[in-house]
Amino acid sequence: MKDGIENLTTETGAGQWGTALAMSCNLFGIGCTVFMVRGSYDQKPARKTVMNMYNATVHASPSDQTEYGRKVLKAMPGTVGSLGIAISEACDMAINHKNTKYALGSVLNHVMLHQTVIGLETIEQMKIGEIEPDCMIACAGGGSNFAGFAFPMMGRKIRGKTDCEFLAAESDAAPSMTSGKYKYDLGDTGGYTPELMMYTMGHDFIPSPVHAGGLRYHGMAPLVSAALDQGLMTARSYSQPDTFRAGKIFAETEGIIAAPESCHAIKAAIDKALEYKAAKEERTIVFCLSGHGLLDLNGYEKFLSGKLEESSV
């Protein structure tokens, strides 16, 4: 704002990051334009409403608002979109509009750094509860949620101060860590970003339109990818019905309806607990509940009615 920036552009999958930037821009009197992946835009109309409440302009991506969006629509008129496409549109608008900058919500190193406030707070909470974790679990799409939660404790593991395991739970609609290749690839579909060393399904990969829109990214953050490559963590992918089933169990037992993304972490935590139980090992699992699912009830309704789609590649 002080540098004369009048508008920020960004992408969003399920809408959480778009909402965060919209709220921040509103506080500072900066315009905010959000390109929301079309699949999520159609599934979660209330997310758009929330962003509009913070005065953001929201477009379903691919859109007719950018040259790249129009190009994609012409080639794939019925596409549900992807985060890679939405990133390209946001970059396109920033390049072609005066006093406009692009703000990324995940993947790059500086985002991982800012997100570690989650893990730092978790460590303080565990101190209060006198908890020493044996396994820490979080969902991962682009990587910022997992890195933010796990990296502070992972730093202790690197320094030899803990034997904690770290497990990232991803969607099998976009299983970059469990099925992708570790190589240099573009961070977006249109080629506006630099190449990044990461686990990737390929920058032109378009996942099925699962309700966990925040996990529909073709690649994984370079720092998270490096941690996986170096054996500091492991990853598992889960199907959409299995994660919603885990979310139902969590709602029944804890009274909390979790976001579809968070249900992946819940599923991983349940599986890990059962593994420890079968081995007759007493272990402490800490997982990240990264969002509520009160704006995702359409997905839960499909699950309850037996109409929820599979999510494999």
N, C-alpha and C positions, 0 to 999 in steps of 0.2 A: 504494500500500500504506500509506504514512504518512498519507494522507488518509482511511483507512478503507475504501478500495475493496476489495471481496472477490472480484469476478469481472469479467473482461473478455469481451466478445463480439466476434466478427468474422465476416467472410465469407472464403471461399477458393475459388479456381477449381481449379487443378491440385493445390494443397495446400502449395506452398512457403511462402506467407505464413502460412497457418494453422499450419504446423510451427514457423516462427520465433516466432510469438506464444506458441504452446504451450510451447516451450522456455523463453522468457523468463518467462512466468507461473510456471512450475514453479520456476525459480530464486528467485523472490520470494515464493513461497507464495500466489499468487493463482490462483483458479479461472479456467479458460478454456473458453468454449463457442464452438465453430466450426460455422458453417453452410456446408457444402461443397456446391457446385453438384452436383445429382444426376447429371448426365452424367458428371462426373469421379469422383464417389463410386462409381459403378458400374464405370467403366473402370479406376480406380486404387485398388483396395481396400487396397493396402499403404501408401498415403499416410495413410489413416485409422489404420492400425496404428501408424505412426510418431508421429502426434499423440497417440494413446492411450498410448504409451510415456512421453510427457511429461505424462500425467495430464489431458489435455484431453478434454472431451466433444464428440463430433462428430456432427452431424445432417445427413442428406441434405436438401438444400433444393430445392424447398419441402418443409417438414416439418409435422407436426401439433403442434409445440411452441409455435407462436406464432399469434396471431389472424390475422396477415397470411398466414402459410404455409397455414393451413387455408382461407382465402379463395381462395388461388391453386389449391390442390388441388381444391377444389370446382368451380372454373371450368375448370381444365385438368388433370384427373386423371392424364394420361399425360405431362405435360411433363418435359423433361430439365432444366429450370431455367435460371437465368442468374445472373450476378454481381449484376445489378440486384435480382433477387428475394432473393438471399442477403443483400445489404446491408440490405434492408428488414426481413428477419427478425431480423438482428442488432440493428438499431436498435429494433425492436419489443420484443425481450427486454430491452434496456438500459433502455428507458422504463418497463417494467412490473415490473422487479425491483429491490429495494432494494440499495444499495451496489454497483451494476453500471454499468459504463461501456462505450461502444462504441469500438473501436480500428480505424481504417481503414488498409488496407494499400497503397493507391495513390491516384492522382487528385489529391488536394488538395495545395496548395502546400507545406505543412510536410513532407509525405512526400517530395516532390521534393527538398527541401532536405536532409533526412537521408540520402537515397540518394546524394547527390553524393560520399559517401566512396568510391564505386566509381570515379568519374571522377578524383577527386583522386589516388587510388592509381595509376590508369592513367597519369596524367601523370608521376608519379614513376618508374614502370616504364619509360616511354618515354625519360625523361632518361637512365636507366642504360643503355638499349639504343641511345642516340643515334638515336632514331626521331623523325621529324617526319611526322605523318600527313597524307595528302592526303584521306582519307575515313574517317570513323568511322561504324560501323554497329551497331545494336542492335535487338532485337525490341521491339515496343510493343503493350501491351494496354490498360491504364489509363494507362500512361506513366511509372511510377516507374523501371522498369529503364532505359528509354531516357534519361530525364532524368538519372538518377544517373550514367550512363556519359558522356553527351555534354555536359551543361550546363557543367561546368568549362572544357572546351576551347571551347565555344561562347561563353563569356564572353570568352575571348581573341580570338575572331573579331569580336565586337562592338567590342572595343577596338582592332581593326586589327592584331593581332599574329599572325594566321594566316589562310590562305585555305582551310583545311580544309572539306570538305563534310561534311554530316551527313545520314544516311539512316536512316529508321525503317522496319522491316519488320513488317507486320501481316498477320493472317490474312484471307483473303477471305471467311471466315465472318462476320467482324465488321469490315468495312473502313471504320471511322469517318473516317479521314483521307483516304482515296482516293475514297470514295463518299458520305460523310455530309455533313450541312449544318453550317455554322458558325453557331451560335445558342445562346441560353440554353436549357438543358434540365436536368431533374432528374438527380441522380447515382444515383438508385435507382428501382426500378419503383413502389414503394408511395407515394412522395411524402414521405418522412421528411427528406430532405436538402434543402439550399438549391438553387436553380437555379445552374448554372455555365455560363459562356460557353465553349463547346467544340465541336469537331467531333463530331457524334453521329448515330447511326442512329435515334434516338428511344428514350426511356427504357423503353418497353414492348417493344422489339425482343428477340427470343429467337433467338440464333444456333444453327446446327446443332451437334450434340455432337462437335466435333472434339477430338482428343487434346491439342491445345495449349490446355488449359483456362484458362491464365492470360491468353490473348488473346481470350477470349470476353466482352468488355465492350462495352456499346453506345456508349460515348463515349471521348473522349481528354482527358487532364488539361488544364486551362485554360492552364497555362504552356507545355506542349508544343504545344497548339493555337495559341497566340499566336505561338510560334516558327515554326510552319508557315505561318500566315497572313502573317507578316512576311517570309517568304522566307529565313529563316535555316537551313532544312532542307527536305528532301523526304521523301516517303513512297511505299512500294510495297506492294502486297498480293500474297500468294501462296497457291496452293492447297495443300491438305493432302498430296496425293501428291507434288507437286514438292518440298515441304520435307522430307518423309521421304526422298526420293531424294537430296537434298543431305546429309541426315544419314548416309545409307549411304556416300556418297563420303567424308565426313569420317571416319567410323569406319574405312574402308579405309586412308586415308592417314595419319591421326593416331593411330589406336588408341583414340579416345575416342567413346563413345556419348553423344550430346547429347540434352538434353530437347527435346521437340517444339517448344516455344517458341523455343529457341535455334536450332533448325534453320531458322527463318525468317531469322535473321541470317546463318546460313551460306549459305543460298540467295542472299540479297542480295549477300553478299561474293563468291561465285562469279560471279554475273552481272556485278558491277562489275569484277572482275578480267578477265573475258573482254572487256568493253567497252574497258578500257584496253589490253589486248593487241591487239585489232583496230585500235585507233587508234595502235598502236606507241608508246604512252606508258608510261614507267616511273613507277609510282605506288605509294605505300605505303597499304595498307588495314589498319585496326585495327578488329576487331569484338569484341563482347562475347559470350563463351560463358557464358550466365547460369545454366546448370544441367545436371546429368547426367541421362541417360535410363534409368538402371538400374531405375527404378520404372515405366517406360513401355514395357517390352518387349512388352506386349500389343499396343500400337500398331505397333511394329516387326514383330511377327509377322504382323499383318494386312497390312502393306505387302509383306513378303516372299512372302506367299501370294497376293497379288493381290486381297485382299478389303478394302483400305482405301477408305473412302468419299471422295467429292468433298466440297468444303467451301464452295462458292459460296453466296451469299445466295439 
